Amino acid sequence: MSTSTIPSPAVDTRSLTPRTGTPVNLGSLLKLTLGFVVAMVDRNFTAQVLRAITKFLHDCEVGATPVRELNLCGHTVIAKLENENTTGSYKSRGASLSVAVAQASHATEMVTASTGNHGAGVNRAAGLFDAPVTIFVPKAIPSAKLERLRGPRTTIRTVKGDFQSAKVAAEAEVQKSGATFIAPYDSYEAVCGQASIGIELAALPSDSFDAVVLPIGGGGLCAGVALALAATRRDVPVYGVCVTSARAAYDGFHSPSRERVGRPTRPSIADGVLVESPGAIPWQVISALVKDIVLVDDDDVAAAMAALHGAGVRAEGAGALPIAAVLTGQIPAKRPVCVISGGNIGDNDFEQILKRSQHSSDAQSSVSSCHACESGEE
């Protein structure tokens, strides 16, 4: 798509106004959207805004990803295949909207931090606008994700440490240079961009699914989909899934006051959700609209990746979290939508995880046989 054919976000969003009839700019409109839906003041207005944003993203060739019904280990799941989205993950949605808003505001330089998928989305969107961007990444970023960050006007800066270290470095660069920060998850643009997934799901037949399950790291994806469904399909519960190596959202949600908390992360095969604390903006929505948040470990994730692989779906670790929650019996639904958030994983890493899952499965089978022999049930 050439730069000259990129639709302006103003075409689809600034024509929408609150009932007062007073026009509002795009940034204010996105902020009002969150306020309306959390307070349950005007869901119709929220839905109208999010549908316009979804159309804008589709015009940018982002979204409209396929849906497949799968039978995995006796469980029926409806897989929303964001691994087939532009740049291989859902992140291109929020990133594209964020970059469009920045360019509409005449940003000359942009800076972001990423473990890979968000950066890939920003890189693509910046390329469409022929705009420069600097992406700060942790040193341990997987090579398959690093390759998606390369672009003619993209500068990659590697930082020692984890995502939090990269984010701190990016924010310092913004303070120094005055560049516009493209937030990975903690912004109205990120949340409303990811909400387009919920708008697409709401267009499916009403009896085709009875829950939606999403991974949680920074919270932008889960918040966005919960936002859209609260405005369009209030009967559908939304569940979030954390990995034990990054459990801040789980702990905060299950605290007495559902407060946002921080927790140190540990290495995990679900590298895309290794965030110390969910964002303040997504947490407004998650704490108010999400039904529950559950927890899975790396073995569960590896088993889910293997199950998806057997069904012809290649998911990275974070993308398999919803399947892991279903396969471990934590989602009380008969036909849940599982958002496969991404599929950016290198061949070697993928093969190692499949082997890990096989070894774990063999060990469990051995233990089960042993117990059966001891109880006389062989």
Sine and cosine of phi, psi and omega as CSV:
sin_phi,cos_phi,sin_psi,cos_psi,sin_omega,cos_omega
0.00,0.00,0.79,-0.62,0.00,-1.00
-0.98,0.17,0.37,-0.93,-0.02,-1.00
-0.86,0.51,-0.57,0.82,-0.07,-1.00
-0.93,0.37,-0.32,0.95,-0.04,-1.00
-0.99,-0.15,0.04,1.00,-0.01,-1.00
-0.95,0.32,0.80,-0.60,0.01,-1.00
-0.95,0.32,0.62,-0.79,0.06,-1.00
-0.98,0.20,0.68,-0.74,0.05,-1.00
-0.87,0.49,-0.42,0.91,0.00,-1.00
-0.90,0.44,-0.47,0.88,-0.03,-1.00
-0.90,0.44,-0.65,0.76,-0.11,-0.99
-1.00,-0.10,-0.32,0.95,-0.12,-0.99
-0.89,-0.45,-0.57,0.82,-0.08,-1.00
-0.97,0.24,-0.21,0.98,0.09,-1.00
-0.97,0.23,-0.23,0.97,0.04,-1.00
-1.00,0.01,0.74,-0.68,-0.01,-1.00
-0.71,-0.71,0.45,-0.89,0.12,-0.99
-0.88,0.48,0.09,-1.00,-0.10,-1.00
-0.91,0.42,-0.32,0.95,0.06,-1.00
-0.92,0.40,-0.32,0.95,-0.04,-1.00
0.99,0.12,0.04,1.00,0.00,-1.00
-0.99,0.10,0.86,-0.50,0.01,-1.00
-0.89,0.46,0.55,-0.83,0.08,-1.00
-0.78,-0.63,0.47,-0.88,0.02,-1.00
-0.98,0.21,0.18,-0.98,-0.15,-0.99
-0.87,0.49,-0.71,0.70,-0.02,-1.00
-0.87,0.49,-0.69,0.72,0.03,-1.00
-0.91,0.42,-0.62,0.79,-0.01,-1.00
-0.89,0.46,-0.68,0.73,0.03,-1.00
-0.89,0.45,-0.63,0.77,0.01,-1.00
-0.92,0.40,-0.68,0.73,0.04,-1.00
-0.88,0.47,-0.58,0.81,0.00,-1.00
-0.84,0.54,-0.74,0.67,0.01,-1.00
-0.90,0.44,-0.70,0.72,-0.01,-1.00
-0.87,0.49,-0.67,0.74,-0.02,-1.00
-0.89,0.45,-0.73,0.68,-0.15,-0.99
-0.96,0.27,-0.61,0.79,0.00,-1.00
-0.92,0.39,-0.61,0.79,0.03,-1.00
-0.99,0.13,-0.10,0.99,-0.03,-1.00
0.84,0.55,0.65,0.76,-0.03,-1.00
-1.00,0.07,-0.74,0.68,-0.10,-0.99
-0.53,-0.85,0.99,0.13,-0.03,-1.00
-0.93,0.37,-0.55,0.83,0.00,-1.00
-0.89,0.46,-0.66,0.75,0.03,-1.00
-0.90,0.43,-0.69,0.72,0.02,-1.00
-0.86,0.52,-0.73,0.68,0.00,-1.00
-0.87,0.49,-0.64,0.77,0.00,-1.00
-0.89,0.46,-0.69,0.73,0.02,-1.00
-0.89,0.46,-0.74,0.67,-0.07,-1.00
-0.93,0.38,-0.53,0.85,0.08,-1.00
-0.92,0.40,-0.62,0.78,0.04,-1.00
-0.91,0.42,-0.66,0.75,0.05,-1.00
-0.89,0.45,-0.66,0.75,0.02,-1.00
-0.88,0.48,-0.67,0.74,0.03,-1.00
-0.89,0.45,-0.67,0.74,0.05,-1.00
-0.84,0.54,-0.71,0.71,-0.01,-1.00
-0.91,0.41,-0.65,0.76,0.05,-1.00
-0.88,0.47,-0.62,0.78,0.05,-1.00
-0.90,0.44,-0.44,0.90,0.07,-1.00
-1.00,0.02,0.19,0.98,0.01,-1.00
0.88,0.47,0.65,0.76,0.06,-1.00
-0.83,-0.56,0.72,-0.69,0.04,-1.00
1.00,-0.09,-0.41,-0.91,-0.07,-1.00
0.79,0.61,0.69,0.72,-0.04,-1.00
-0.98,0.22,0.42,-0.91,-0.06,-1.00
-0.96,0.30,0.33,-0.94,0.07,-1.00
-0.83,-0.56,0.74,-0.67,0.01,-1.00
-0.77,-0.64,0.69,-0.73,0.13,-0.99
-1.00,0.07,0.79,-0.61,-0.04,-1.00
-0.82,-0.57,0.50,-0.87,0.18,-0.98
-0.92,-0.38,0.94,-0.34,-0.07,-1.00
-0.88,-0.47,0.94,-0.35,0.05,-1.00
0.80,0.59,0.64,0.77,0.04,-1.00
1.00,0.06,0.00,1.00,0.02,-1.00
-0.96,-0.28,0.73,-0.68,0.12,-0.99
-1.00,0.03,0.82,-0.57,0.06,-1.00
-0.75,-0.67,0.51,-0.86,0.09,-1.00
-0.97,-0.24,0.95,-0.31,-0.10,-0.99
-1.00,-0.01,0.87,-0.49,0.13,-0.99
-1.00,-0.04,0.94,-0.33,-0.26,-0.97
-1.00,0.01,0.97,0.24,0.08,-1.00
-0.95,0.32,-0.25,0.97,0.11,-0.99
-0.91,0.41,-0.27,0.96,0.07,-1.00
-0.99,-0.15,0.12,0.99,0.03,-1.00
-0.97,0.25,0.20,-0.98,0.09,-1.00
-0.81,0.58,0.74,-0.68,-0.05,-1.00
0.93,0.36,0.15,0.99,0.14,-0.99
0.99,0.13,0.22,0.98,0.06,-1.00
-0.34,-0.94,0.21,-0.98,0.03,-1.00
-0.91,0.42,-0.34,0.94,-0.15,-0.99
-0.86,0.50,-0.37,0.93,0.01,-1.00
-0.91,0.41,-0.33,0.94,0.02,-1.00
-0.93,0.36,-0.89,0.45,-0.01,-1.00
-0.89,0.45,-0.60,0.80,0.01,-1.00
-0.90,0.43,-0.66,0.75,-0.02,-1.00
-0.91,0.41,-0.68,0.74,0.03,-1.00
-0.91,0.41,-0.66,0.75,-0.01,-1.00
-0.89,0.46,-0.70,0.71,0.01,-1.00
-0.92,0.40,-0.64,0.77,0.02,-1.00
-0.88,0.47,-0.68,0.73,0.03,-1.00
-0.90,0.44,-0.68,0.73,0.02,-1.00
-0.87,0.49,-0.68,0.73,-0.01,-1.00
-0.94,0.33,-0.56,0.83,0.07,-1.00
-0.91,0.42,-0.43,0.90,0.03,-1.00
-1.00,-0.04,0.18,0.98,0.08,-1.00
0.92,0.40,0.60,0.80,0.09,-1.00
-0.92,0.39,0.73,-0.68,0.00,-1.00
-1.00,-0.08,-0.50,0.86,0.05,-1.00
-0.70,-0.71,0.56,-0.83,0.02,-1.00
-0.79,-0.62,0.53,-0.85,0.01,-1.00
-0.70,-0.71,0.60,-0.80,0.09,-1.00
-0.52,-0.85,0.14,-0.99,0.10,-1.00
-0.77,-0.63,0.56,-0.83,-0.11,-0.99
-0.32,-0.95,0.46,-0.89,0.20,-0.98
-1.00,-0.04,0.03,1.00,0.08,-1.00
0.59,-0.80,-0.86,0.52,-0.15,-0.99
-0.94,0.33,-0.70,0.72,0.05,-1.00
-0.89,0.46,-0.68,0.73,0.01,-1.00
-0.87,0.49,-0.61,0.79,0.04,-1.00
-0.90,0.44,-0.65,0.76,0.03,-1.00
-0.91,0.41,-0.67,0.74,0.03,-1.00
-0.91,0.41,-0.66,0.75,0.00,-1.00
-0.86,0.51,-0.71,0.71,0.00,-1.00
-0.91,0.42,-0.73,0.68,-0.05,-1.00
-0.90,0.43,-0.64,0.76,0.03,-1.00
-0.89,0.45,-0.59,0.81,0.05,-1.00
-0.89,0.45,-0.62,0.79,0.03,-1.00
-0.88,0.47,-0.57,0.82,0.01,-1.00
-1.00,-0.05,0.03,1.00,-0.06,-1.00
0.79,0.62,0.74,0.67,-0.06,-1.00
-0.90,-0.44,0.59,-0.80,0.01,-1.00
-0.97,0.25,0.56,-0.83,0.05,-1.00
-0.55,-0.84,0.60,-0.80,0.09,-1.00
-0.92,-0.40,0.79,-0.61,-0.06,-1.00
-0.90,-0.44,0.86,-0.50,0.07,-1.00
-1.00,-0.05,0.77,-0.64,-0.06,-1.00
-0.74,-0.67,0.49,-0.87,0.10,-0.99
-0.94,0.34,0.47,-0.88,-0.08,-1.00
-0.86,0.50,-0.52,0.85,-0.08,-1.00
-1.00,0.07,0.26,0.96,-0.01,-1.00
-0.84,0.54,0.73,-0.69,0.04,-1.00
-0.87,0.50,0.62,-0.78,-0.07,-1.00
-0.87,0.49,-0.58,0.82,0.00,-1.00
-0.88,0.47,-0.55,0.83,0.01,-1.00
-0.99,0.16,-0.59,0.81,0.00,-1.00
-0.87,0.50,-0.63,0.78,-0.03,-1.00
-0.88,0.47,-0.51,0.86,-0.02,-1.00
-0.97,0.24,-0.12,0.99,-0.02,-1.00
-1.00,-0.03,-0.15,0.99,-0.11,-0.99
-0.98,0.17,0.75,-0.66,0.02,-1.00
-0.42,-0.91,0.30,-0.95,-0.09,-1.00
-0.88,0.47,-0.46,0.89,-0.02,-1.00
-0.86,-0.51,0.39,0.92,-0.02,-1.00
-0.95,-0.30,0.76,-0.65,0.09,-1.00
-0.95,-0.31,0.79,-0.61,0.01,-1.00
-0.96,-0.27,0.79,-0.62,0.05,-1.00
-0.87,-0.50,0.85,-0.52,-0.02,-1.00
-1.00,-0.04,0.70,-0.72,-0.08,-1.00
-0.83,-0.55,0.68,-0.73,0.10,-0.99
-0.91,0.41,0.63,-0.78,0.01,-1.00
0.96,-0.28,-0.34,-0.94,-0.09,-1.00
-0.98,-0.20,-0.25,-0.97,-0.01,-1.00
-0.86,0.51,-0.64,0.76,-0.03,-1.00
-0.86,0.52,-0.62,0.78,0.03,-1.00
-0.90,0.43,-0.65,0.76,0.03,-1.00
-0.91,0.42,-0.64,0.77,0.00,-1.00
-0.91,0.41,-0.68,0.74,0.03,-1.00
-0.88,0.47,-0.68,0.73,0.02,-1.00
-0.89,0.45,-0.65,0.76,0.01,-1.00
-0.91,0.41,-0.67,0.74,0.00,-1.00
-0.91,0.41,-0.58,0.82,0.06,-1.00
-0.91,0.42,-0.63,0.78,0.04,-1.00
-0.91,0.43,-0.63,0.78,0.04,-1.00
-0.88,0.47,-0.69,0.72,0.02,-1.00
-0.89,0.46,-0.59,0.81,-0.04,-1.00
-0.97,0.26,-0.69,0.72,-0.16,-0.99
-0.98,-0.18,-0.32,0.95,-0.07,-1.00
0.99,0.17,0.23,0.97,0.01,-1.00
-0.93,0.36,0.26,-0.96,0.05,-1.00
-1.00,0.04,0.78,-0.62,0.01,-1.00
-1.00,0.06,0.81,-0.58,0.06,-1.00
-0.99,-0.13,0.99,-0.15,-0.13,-0.99
-0.92,0.39,0.69,-0.72,0.01,-1.00
-0.92,0.38,-0.53,0.85,-0.06,-1.00
-0.47,-0.88,-0.44,0.90,-0.13,-0.99
-1.00,-0.08,0.91,0.42,0.07,-1.00
-0.42,-0.91,0.38,-0.92,0.05,-1.00
-0.90,0.43,-0.60,0.80,-0.01,-1.00
-0.90,0.43,-0.69,0.73,0.00,-1.00
-0.89,0.46,-0.73,0.68,-0.02,-1.00
-0.89,0.45,-0.73,0.69,-0.05,-1.00
-0.94,0.33,-0.50,0.87,0.11,-0.99
-0.91,0.41,-0.72,0.70,0.02,-1.00
-0.92,0.39,-0.41,0.91,0.01,-1.00
-0.88,0.48,-0.35,0.94,0.01,-1.00
-0.87,0.50,-0.44,0.90,0.09,-1.00
-0.89,0.46,-0.71,0.71,0.02,-1.00
-0.89,0.45,-0.61,0.79,0.05,-1.00
-0.89,0.45,-0.65,0.76,0.04,-1.00
-0.91,0.41,-0.63,0.77,0.02,-1.00
-0.92,0.38,-0.61,0.80,-0.01,-1.00
-0.90,0.44,-0.35,0.94,0.02,-1.00
-0.99,0.16,-0.16,0.99,0.03,-1.00
-0.96,0.27,0.37,-0.93,0.06,-1.00
-0.79,0.61,0.65,-0.76,-0.14,-0.99
-0.89,0.45,-0.42,0.91,-0.02,-1.00
-0.99,-0.13,0.17,0.99,-0.08,-1.00
-1.00,0.10,-0.27,0.96,0.04,-1.00
-0.44,-0.90,0.42,-0.91,-0.06,-1.00
-0.79,-0.61,0.16,0.99,0.09,-1.00
-0.18,-0.98,0.30,-0.95,0.10,-1.00
-0.77,-0.64,0.73,-0.68,-0.06,-1.00
-0.84,-0.54,0.75,-0.66,-0.10,-0.99
-0.67,-0.74,0.50,-0.86,0.14,-0.99
-0.95,0.30,0.46,-0.89,0.07,-1.00
-0.78,-0.62,0.79,-0.61,0.20,-0.98
-0.81,-0.59,-1.00,0.03,0.11,-0.99
-0.97,0.23,-0.35,0.94,0.11,-0.99
0.98,-0.18,-0.10,0.99,-0.06,-1.00
-0.89,0.46,-0.66,0.75,-0.01,-1.00
-0.91,0.41,-0.78,0.62,-0.04,-1.00
-0.89,0.46,-0.68,0.74,0.01,-1.00
-0.90,0.44,-0.69,0.72,-0.03,-1.00
-0.89,0.46,-0.71,0.70,0.00,-1.00
-0.93,0.37,-0.65,0.76,0.06,-1.00
-0.88,0.48,-0.64,0.77,0.05,-1.00
-0.86,0.52,-0.76,0.65,-0.04,-1.00
-0.91,0.42,-0.68,0.74,-0.04,-1.00
-0.95,0.31,-0.53,0.85,0.08,-1.00
-0.90,0.45,-0.49,0.87,0.00,-1.00
-1.00,0.06,-0.33,0.94,-0.14,-0.99
-0.81,-0.59,-0.55,0.83,-0.07,-1.00
-0.64,-0.77,0.95,0.31,-0.10,-0.99
-0.90,0.43,-0.30,0.96,-0.03,-1.00
-0.98,0.22,-0.17,0.99,-0.10,-0.99
-0.99,-0.14,0.90,-0.44,0.05,-1.00
-0.96,0.27,0.53,-0.85,0.01,-1.00
-0.90,-0.43,0.76,-0.65,0.02,-1.00
-0.88,-0.47,0.65,-0.76,0.09,-1.00
-0.96,-0.28,0.43,-0.90,-0.01,-1.00
-0.75,-0.66,0.82,-0.58,0.10,-0.99
-0.95,-0.33,0.41,-0.91,0.15,-0.99
-0.99,-0.13,0.52,-0.85,-0.09,-1.00
-0.86,0.52,-0.42,0.91,-0.01,-1.00
-0.97,0.23,-0.18,0.98,0.01,-1.00
-0.51,-0.86,0.98,0.21,-0.22,-0.97
-0.97,-0.26,0.27,0.96,-0.09,-1.00
-0.84,0.54,-0.71,0.70,-0.02,-1.00
-0.90,0.43,-0.63,0.78,0.04,-1.00
-0.89,0.46,-0.75,0.66,-0.03,-1.00
-0.90,0.43,-0.68,0.74,0.00,-1.00
-0.90,0.43,-0.68,0.73,-0.03,-1.00
-0.89,0.45,-0.58,0.82,-0.06,-1.00
-1.00,-0.08,0.14,0.99,0.13,-0.99
-0.98,0.22,0.37,-0.93,-0.06,-1.00
-0.82,0.57,-0.58,0.81,-0.06,-1.00
-0.96,-0.28,0.15,0.99,-0.06,-1.00
0.77,0.63,0.71,0.70,-0.01,-1.00
-0.99,0.13,0.45,-0.89,0.05,-1.00
-0.98,0.20,0.81,-0.58,-0.05,-1.00
-0.82,-0.58,0.23,-0.97,0.07,-1.00
-0.90,-0.44,0.57,-0.82,0.03,-1.00
-0.60,-0.80,0.64,-0.77,0.08,-1.00
-0.90,0.43,0.52,-0.86,0.02,-1.00
-0.98,-0.20,0.30,-0.95,0.10,-1.00
-0.80,-0.60,0.37,-0.93,0.04,-1.00
-0.83,0.56,0.58,-0.82,-0.05,-1.00
-0.41,-0.91,0.41,-0.91,0.11,-0.99
-0.95,0.32,-0.25,0.97,0.09,-1.00
-1.00,-0.08,0.89,0.45,-0.12,-0.99
-0.90,0.44,-0.40,0.92,-0.06,-1.00
-0.95,0.32,-0.19,0.98,-0.01,-1.00
-0.89,-0.46,0.29,0.96,-0.05,-1.00
-0.99,0.15,0.98,0.20,-0.03,-1.00
-0.84,-0.54,0.69,-0.72,-0.08,-1.00
-0.95,0.33,-0.48,0.88,-0.01,-1.00
-0.41,-0.91,0.65,-0.76,0.07,-1.00
-0.91,0.42,0.39,-0.92,-0.01,-1.00
-0.93,0.36,0.47,-0.88,-0.01,-1.00
-0.90,0.44,-0.64,0.77,-0.02,-1.00
-0.93,0.35,-0.77,0.63,0.06,-1.00
-0.88,0.48,-0.52,0.86,-0.04,-1.00
-0.91,0.42,-0.49,0.87,0.09,-1.00
-0.82,0.58,-0.67,0.74,-0.05,-1.00
-0.99,0.17,-0.72,0.69,-0.07,-1.00
-0.86,0.51,-0.73,0.69,-0.06,-1.00
-0.92,0.40,-0.42,0.91,-0.04,-1.00
-1.00,-0.09,-0.53,0.85,-0.22,-0.98
-0.88,-0.47,-0.25,0.97,-0.03,-1.00
-0.99,0.12,0.66,-0.75,-0.04,-1.00
-0.95,0.32,-0.73,0.68,-0.02,-1.00
-0.31,-0.95,0.36,-0.93,0.14,-0.99
-0.83,-0.56,0.76,-0.65,-0.04,-1.00
-0.88,-0.47,0.14,-0.99,-0.15,-0.99
-0.79,-0.61,0.69,-0.72,0.09,-1.00
-0.75,-0.67,0.33,-0.94,0.03,-1.00
-0.94,-0.34,0.02,-1.00,-0.09,-1.00
-0.90,0.44,-0.56,0.83,0.05,-1.00
-0.90,0.44,-0.65,0.76,0.06,-1.00
-0.88,0.47,-0.66,0.75,-0.02,-1.00
-0.91,0.40,-0.69,0.72,0.01,-1.00
-0.87,0.49,-0.67,0.75,0.03,-1.00
-0.90,0.44,-0.62,0.78,0.02,-1.00
-0.92,0.39,-0.65,0.76,0.05,-1.00
-0.89,0.46,-0.64,0.77,0.02,-1.00
-0.92,0.40,-0.65,0.76,0.02,-1.00
-0.90,0.45,-0.68,0.73,0.04,-1.00
-0.91,0.42,-0.66,0.75,0.03,-1.00
-0.85,0.52,-0.64,0.77,0.03,-1.00
-0.90,0.43,-0.40,0.92,0.04,-1.00
-0.99,-0.11,0.13,0.99,0.05,-1.00
1.00,0.09,0.34,0.94,-0.01,-1.00
-0.89,-0.46,0.83,-0.56,0.02,-1.00
-0.99,-0.15,0.92,-0.39,-0.02,-1.00
-0.86,-0.51,0.61,-0.80,0.18,-0.98
-0.97,0.23,0.08,-1.00,-0.09,-1.00
-0.84,0.53,-0.78,0.63,-0.01,-1.00
-0.87,0.49,-0.58,0.81,-0.02,-1.00
-0.92,0.39,-0.36,0.93,-0.03,-1.00
-1.00,-0.06,-0.04,1.00,-0.03,-1.00
-0.83,0.56,-0.71,0.71,0.01,-1.00
-0.87,0.49,-0.64,0.77,0.03,-1.00
-0.91,0.42,-0.64,0.77,0.03,-1.00
-0.86,0.51,-0.65,0.76,0.01,-1.00
-0.91,0.41,-0.65,0.76,0.03,-1.00
-0.92,0.40,-0.72,0.69,-0.06,-1.00
-0.92,0.38,-0.40,0.92,0.06,-1.00
-1.00,-0.04,0.17,0.99,0.14,-0.99
0.96,0.27,0.44,0.90,-0.08,-1.00
-0.99,-0.16,-0.05,1.00,-0.04,-1.00
-0.92,-0.40,0.94,-0.35,-0.04,-1.00
-0.98,0.17,0.95,0.32,-0.02,-1.00
-0.54,-0.84,0.47,-0.88,0.00,-1.00
-1.00,-0.04,-0.52,0.85,-0.02,-1.00
-0.68,-0.73,0.92,0.39,-0.03,-1.00
-0.97,0.24,0.61,-0.80,0.24,-0.97
-0.99,0.17,0.80,-0.59,0.09,-1.00
-0.93,-0.36,0.90,-0.44,-0.01,-1.00
-0.99,0.13,0.94,-0.34,0.04,-1.00
-0.99,0.13,1.00,-0.07,-0.30,-0.95
-0.94,0.34,-0.38,0.93,0.00,-1.00
-0.18,-0.98,0.27,-0.96,-0.01,-1.00
-0.67,-0.75,0.43,0.90,-0.05,-1.00
-1.00,0.03,1.00,-0.05,0.01,-1.00
-0.56,-0.83,0.67,-0.74,-0.02,-1.00
-0.94,0.34,0.40,-0.92,-0.06,-1.00
-0.86,0.50,-0.70,0.72,-0.03,-1.00
-0.90,0.44,-0.71,0.70,0.02,-1.00
-0.89,0.46,-0.66,0.75,-0.02,-1.00
-0.89,0.45,-0.70,0.71,0.01,-1.00
-0.90,0.44,-0.64,0.77,0.02,-1.00
-0.89,0.45,-0.63,0.77,0.01,-1.00
-0.93,0.36,-0.63,0.77,0.05,-1.00
-0.89,0.45,-0.64,0.77,0.05,-1.00
-0.90,0.43,-0.65,0.76,0.04,-1.00
-0.86,0.50,-0.69,0.72,0.01,-1.00
-0.89,0.45,-0.65,0.76,0.00,-1.00
-0.91,0.42,-0.69,0.72,0.02,-1.00
-0.88,0.47,-0.67,0.74,0.02,-1.00
-0.90,0.44,-0.66,0.75,0.01,-1.00
-0.91,0.42,-0.66,0.75,0.02,-1.00
-0.90,0.44,-0.64,0.77,0.00,-1.00
-0.91,0.42,-0.67,0.74,0.01,-1.00
-0.91,0.42,-0.62,0.78,0.03,-1.00
-0.90,0.44,-0.64,0.77,0.01,-1.00
-0.90,0.43,-0.70,0.71,0.02,-1.00
-0.90,0.44,-0.67,0.74,0.00,-1.00
-0.88,0.47,-0.66,0.75,0.02,-1.00
-0.90,0.44,-0.65,0.76,0.01,-1.00
-0.88,0.47,-0.72,0.69,0.02,-1.00
-0.89,0.45,-0.62,0.78,-0.01,-1.00
-0.90,0.44,-0.64,0.77,0.01,-1.00
-0.90,0.43,-0.70,0.72,-0.05,-1.00
-0.91,0.42,-0.49,0.87,-0.03,-1.00
-0.99,-0.11,0.07,1.00,0.02,-1.00
0.97,0.23,0.41,0.91,-0.08,-1.00
-0.95,-0.33,0.24,0.97,-0.07,-1.00
-0.90,0.43,0.00,0.00,0.00,0.00
